Amino acid sequence: MNDRTHSKKVNMRHLRSFVAVAKYRNLTRAAESLFVTQSALSLTINHLEDDLGVALFNRSTRRIELTSAGIDFLPDAERLVHEFDRSIRQMQALGSIERGMVGIAAVPSAMALLLPGAVAQYMDGHPGVDIYLREDNSEFVQRRVLDGDVDFGVCSLWESDSDLHFEPIFKDDFGVVFATHHPLVSHQADINWDDIAAYRIIGFSPDLGMQHQLSKTATLSEELREPRYRVSNTSTIEALLAQTLCISVMSALAAKRAPLDQLTFRPLAGPTLSRTVGIVTRQGRRPSPAADAMLAHVRKAVLSLSRYEGVTVLLDS
């Protein structure tokens, strides 16, 4: 008989039946363990032997014994059944979120003020799932999602990409940040963009999303779009502003991230400029059950950001 035909006929039911009979050496007990009738089990073994073209058991009225072919075949059959069962258990665990891994990339403000609460609740509910968090700028958050390094990202949209789906979750207005000894502290009225023109500006490096947006806003002054003083670290900005009369322009949530929360933040009016932050996923790629559950926690945590001045949640409560 053709081996290719055999391989199509033999399935896991045949192997499981063979292993059970080999274990119990008794059709009645083997059938009970498989929850089938003795006649159905006997027929399955006959079909397996016919398909393989070899006898696997020597049968007598008192006992069933393995043939030499059956002895040779048993370790492979047991391994295949074990690996099949293990794979099924793993998939069931993934489906029930008992195990797995979730990777998230996010911009610093979201990593510091949005994700900790969501991740903490997720860890309590799904202790068997591994979590990978990566802080990066918006450009590289998008790239990590595209490359499959993470399941999803949280960032502002660096550039449009047809391979990405962007779900807006909140927006935060740009404002001015300065030290408590700065003259702007006593400014009673709304602060507008013209009011800050007289002060030296500490800007961000061009690879950061906020500076990227400011640089592309044609209505802003050249000093705001292309600042003479640029840094990439928020601790450095805080230290410089604390010791000078310089100012910095950034989004509201970014200004709440330590150590910048030690400074004064005032929204800028006339006109209001905002950045929009969203969840970034690969277009057409369905998230794993573990990632989908994490996304639900993130969306829920977003609602708490409304407590910050200048932040508007874009999701329904």
C-alpha positions in Angstrom: 0.0 0.0 0.0 1.3 3.6 -0.8 3.0 5.3 2.1 1.6 8.7 1.0 -1.9 7.3 1.3 -1.1 6.0 4.8 0.1 9.3 6.0 -3.2 10.9 5.1 -5.2 8.3 6.9 -3.4 8.0 10.2 -4.3 10.7 12.6 -4.0 11.6 16.3 -7.0 9.4 17.2 -5.2 6.4 15.9 -2.0 7.2 17.8 -3.9 8.0 21.0 -5.7 4.7 20.8 -2.5 2.7 20.1 -0.8 4.4 23.1 -3.7 3.6 25.4 -3.9 -0.1 24.4 -0.1 -0.4 24.8 -0.3 1.1 28.3 -3.2 -1.0 29.6 -2.7 -4.1 27.5 -6.4 -4.5 27.8 -9.1 -3.3 25.4 -11.7 -2.7 28.0 -9.6 -0.5 30.3 -8.1 1.3 27.3 -11.6 2.0 25.9 -12.7 3.4 29.3 -9.7 5.7 29.5 -10.6 7.1 26.0 -14.3 7.2 26.7 -15.1 5.1 23.7 -16.7 1.6 23.3 -14.4 -1.4 23.1 -15.7 -2.3 19.6 -14.9 1.2 18.4 -11.4 1.0 19.9 -10.7 -2.4 18.4 -11.8 -1.1 14.9 -9.5 1.9 15.2 -6.5 -0.3 16.0 -7.4 -2.6 13.1 -7.5 0.5 10.8 -4.1 1.7 12.1 -2.5 -1.7 11.5 -4.0 -1.9 8.0 -2.8 1.6 7.1 0.7 1.0 8.5 0.9 -2.4 6.9 2.2 -4.1 10.0 0.7 -5.8 13.1 1.3 -3.8 16.3 -0.2 -6.2 18.8 -0.3 -10.0 19.4 -3.8 -10.7 20.7 -4.9 -13.6 22.9 -7.9 -14.3 25.0 -6.1 -13.3 28.2 -3.7 -10.5 27.3 -2.6 -8.2 24.5 1.1 -7.9 23.8 3.1 -5.6 21.6 4.8 -7.0 18.6 8.4 -6.1 17.8 7.0 -3.5 15.4 4.7 -2.2 18.1 7.6 -1.9 20.6 9.6 0.1 18.0 6.7 2.4 17.2 5.6 3.1 20.8 8.2 5.7 21.8 7.5 7.8 18.6 3.7 7.5 19.1 4.0 8.6 22.8 6.2 11.5 21.8 3.7 12.7 19.1 0.7 12.4 21.5 2.6 14.2 24.2 3.7 17.1 21.9 0.3 17.4 20.4 -1.3 17.6 23.9 1.3 20.1 25.1 0.7 22.3 22.0 -3.0 22.3 22.6 -2.5 23.2 26.3 -0.2 26.1 25.3 -2.8 27.4 22.8 -5.6 27.1 25.3 -3.4 29.0 27.9 -2.8 31.7 25.3 -6.5 31.9 24.6 -7.4 32.2 28.3 -4.5 34.6 28.9 -2.8 32.3 31.3 0.5 32.8 29.5 2.1 34.7 26.7 3.9 37.9 26.2 2.9 41.5 25.5 5.3 44.1 24.1 4.5 47.8 24.3 6.5 50.8 23.1 5.6 54.3 24.3 6.7 57.9 24.4 8.2 59.0 27.8 5.1 60.9 29.0 2.8 57.9 28.3 5.3 55.5 29.8 5.5 57.4 33.0 1.9 58.6 33.5 -0.4 56.2 31.6 1.1 52.8 31.4 2.1 52.1 35.0 -1.5 52.0 36.3 -2.7 49.8 33.3 0.3 47.4 33.6 -0.1 47.1 37.4 -3.7 46.0 37.1 -2.9 43.7 34.2 -0.1 42.0 36.2 -2.5 41.3 39.0 -5.1 39.7 36.7 -2.7 37.8 34.4 0.4 36.8 36.4 1.5 34.2 33.9 2.0 36.7 31.0 5.4 38.3 30.4 5.5 42.1 29.7 8.0 44.0 27.7 8.0 47.8 27.9 10.1 50.0 25.6 10.4 53.8 26.0 11.2 55.6 22.7 10.4 58.6 20.6 7.3 58.6 18.3 9.3 57.7 15.2 10.9 54.6 16.7 7.6 53.6 18.5 6.0 53.4 15.0 9.0 51.5 13.6 8.9 48.9 16.4 5.2 48.3 15.7 6.0 47.9 12.0 8.9 45.5 12.7 6.8 43.4 15.1 9.1 44.1 18.0 6.0 45.1 20.1 2.3 44.4 19.9 1.3 48.0 20.0 2.6 51.5 20.6 1.4 54.7 22.4 2.7 57.9 20.7 1.8 60.9 18.6 1.7 60.2 14.8 5.2 60.8 13.5 4.4 60.2 9.8 1.3 58.7 8.2 1.8 55.1 7.1 -0.8 52.9 5.4 0.6 49.8 7.2 -0.3 51.4 10.6 -3.6 52.0 12.4 -3.7 55.0 14.7 -6.5 55.2 17.3 -6.5 58.7 19.0 -6.9 58.3 22.8 -6.1 61.8 24.2 -4.8 65.2 23.2 -2.8 67.6 25.4 -2.2 71.3 24.8 1.2 72.8 24.4 2.2 75.2 27.2 5.2 77.1 28.6 7.3 75.6 31.4 9.4 77.8 33.7 11.0 77.8 37.2 9.1 79.2 40.2 11.4 82.3 40.3 10.6 83.2 36.7 8.8 86.6 36.0 6.0 84.7 34.2 4.9 83.3 37.6 3.2 86.7 38.3 1.6 86.9 34.9 -2.1 86.9 35.8 -3.7 86.8 32.3 -3.5 83.9 29.9 -0.1 83.5 28.4 0.1 83.6 24.6 2.8 82.9 22.2 3.8 86.6 21.9 4.3 86.8 25.6 7.1 84.2 25.6 9.0 85.7 22.6 11.3 87.8 24.9 12.7 84.7 26.7 15.4 82.3 25.6 13.9 78.9 24.8 15.3 75.5 25.7 14.0 73.2 23.0 14.1 69.5 22.4 16.3 67.5 20.0 14.6 67.2 16.6 14.1 63.4 17.0 11.6 63.9 19.8 7.9 64.1 18.8 7.0 67.4 20.4 9.9 69.2 18.7 9.0 67.5 15.5 5.5 68.9 15.7 6.7 72.4 16.7 9.2 72.4 13.8 6.4 71.6 11.3 4.0 74.3 12.6 4.7 77.2 10.2 2.8 79.8 12.2 5.3 79.6 15.1 8.4 81.8 15.4 11.7 80.5 14.0 13.1 80.3 17.6 10.3 77.9 18.5 10.6 75.8 15.3 14.4 75.8 15.3 15.6 76.6 18.9 19.2 77.5 19.4 19.4 75.5 22.6 18.4 71.8 22.3 18.5 69.0 24.8 17.2 65.4 24.7 16.9 64.7 28.4 14.1 66.1 30.7 16.4 66.1 33.7 18.7 68.5 31.8 15.8 70.7 30.9 14.6 70.9 34.5 18.1 71.7 35.7 18.6 74.5 33.2 15.2 76.1 33.8 15.8 75.9 37.6 19.0 77.9 37.2 18.1 80.4 34.5 15.3 82.6 33.2 14.9 80.4 30.2 11.6 78.7 29.3 10.6 75.6 27.5 7.5 74.7 25.4 6.0 71.3 25.7 2.8 69.4 25.8 0.8 69.3 29.1 1.3 65.6 29.9 5.0 65.8 29.2 5.2 68.7 31.7 3.7 66.4 34.4 6.5 63.9 34.1 9.2 63.9 36.8 11.3 65.9 37.2 9.5 68.5 35.1 6.6 68.4 37.5 8.8 70.5 39.9 8.4 73.4 37.5 5.4 75.6 36.6 3.3 74.8 33.5 0.9 77.3 31.9 -1.1 76.5 28.8 -0.4 78.8 25.8 -3.3 80.6 24.2 -3.8 82.4 20.9 -3.9 80.0 19.2 -4.1 76.7 21.1 -1.7 74.0 19.8 -2.2 70.4 20.8 -0.5 67.1 20.1 -2.7 64.0 19.7 -1.5 60.7 21.2 -2.9 57.4 20.2 -2.6 53.6 20.1 -0.6 52.4 17.1 -1.1 48.9 15.8 -0.2 47.0 12.6 -2.9 47.4 10.0 -4.7 44.1 9.5 -2.9 42.3 12.3 -5.2 40.9 15.0 -3.7 41.3 18.5 -3.1 38.2 20.6 -5.6 37.6 23.4 -3.0 38.8 25.9 -2.3 42.0 23.9 -6.0 42.6 23.4 -6.6 42.4 27.2 -3.7 44.8 27.8 -5.2 47.3 25.3 -8.5 47.2 27.3 -6.5 48.1 30.4 -4.7 51.0 28.6 -8.0 52.4 27.2 -9.5 52.3 30.7 -6.4 54.0 32.2 -6.6 56.8 29.7 -9.7 58.1 31.4 -7.7 59.0 34.5 -5.5 61.5 32.4 -8.4 64.0 32.4 -7.2 65.1 35.9 -4.3 66.9 34.3 -4.7 70.5 33.2 -4.5 70.7 29.4 -5.3 67.1 28.7 -8.5 66.0 26.9 -9.5 62.4 26.8 -10.7 61.3 23.3 -12.3 58.0 24.3 -15.8 57.5 25.6 -16.1 56.9 29.3 
